[in-house]
């Protein structure tokens, strides 16, 4: 399931990248609206972070094979992070299109 979210992120970005405007709202913590904008290439931040989470998960699972509870917590955290990244990416794409 984790790789499924990653591939959906990548496919969505590749499929809709040409439709995105030159700047996208990414930095919502800034007060002024013009400071919230980033170049559309920053949308690749979402699959990049997803890939980092997946690699980190795979690295730790090989070392924690005998700790069943730790593996479950790690799996849940990884899937939750990927879901939140996917939701954020979809929200931005819907907002700008």
C-alpha positions in Angstrom: 0.0 0.0 0.0 2.9 2.4 0.7 4.3 2.0 -2.8 0.8 2.5 -4.2 0.5 6.0 -2.7 4.0 6.8 -4.0 3.2 5.7 -7.5 -0.1 7.5 -7.5 1.7 10.7 -6.4 4.2 10.4 -9.3 1.5 9.5 -11.9 -0.7 12.4 -10.8 2.1 14.9 -11.0 3.4 13.7 -14.3 -0.2 13.6 -15.7 -1.1 17.1 -14.5 2.2 19.0 -14.5 1.5 20.7 -17.8 -1.8 22.0 -16.5 -0.4 23.6 -13.4 0.2 27.4 -13.4 3.8 28.7 -13.2 3.4 29.1 -9.4 1.5 27.1 -6.9 0.4 27.8 -3.3 2.7 25.7 -1.2 3.8 27.7 1.8 0.6 28.3 3.7 2.3 29.4 6.9 3.3 32.8 5.3 0.9 35.7 5.9 1.2 37.5 2.5 -0.4 35.5 -0.4 2.5 36.3 -2.7 4.9 34.7 -0.2 2.8 31.5 -0.3 3.6 30.8 -3.9 6.4 28.5 -5.2 7.5 27.4 -8.7 5.4 24.5 -10.0 8.5 22.3 -9.9 8.1 22.3 -6.1 5.1 19.9 -6.5 7.8 17.2 -6.9 8.5 17.7 -3.2 5.6 15.4 -2.4 6.8 12.3 -4.2 10.3 13.1 -3.1 9.3 13.1 0.6 7.2 10.0 0.0 10.2 8.2 -1.4 12.4 9.3 1.6 9.7 7.9 3.9 9.6 4.6 2.0 13.3 4.2 1.9 13.5 4.9 5.6 10.8 2.4 6.3 12.5 -0.3 4.2 15.8 0.4 5.9 14.3 0.1 9.4 12.2 -3.0 8.7 15.3 -5.0 7.8 16.8 -4.2 11.2 13.6 -4.6 13.3 12.5 -8.1 12.0 12.0 -9.5 15.5 10.2 -6.5 17.0 6.6 -7.0 15.7 5.1 -4.0 17.6 7.8 -1.6 16.4 7.2 -2.8 12.8 3.5 -2.2 13.1 4.0 1.3 14.5 6.5 2.1 11.8 4.2 0.8 9.1 1.3 2.8 10.4 3.4 6.0 10.6 4.7 5.5 7.1 1.3 4.9 5.6 -0.2 7.9 7.5 2.6 10.1 6.3 2.1 9.0 2.7 -1.7 9.6 3.0 -1.2 13.1 4.3 1.3 13.9 1.6 -1.0 12.6 -1.1 -3.9 14.6 0.3 -1.8 17.8 0.4 -0.7 17.2 -3.2 -4.3 16.6 -4.4 -5.5 19.6 -2.5 -3.0 21.9 -4.2 -3.7 20.4 -7.6 -7.5 20.9 -7.2 -7.0 24.4 -5.8 -5.0 25.6 -8.8 -6.9 23.8 -11.6 
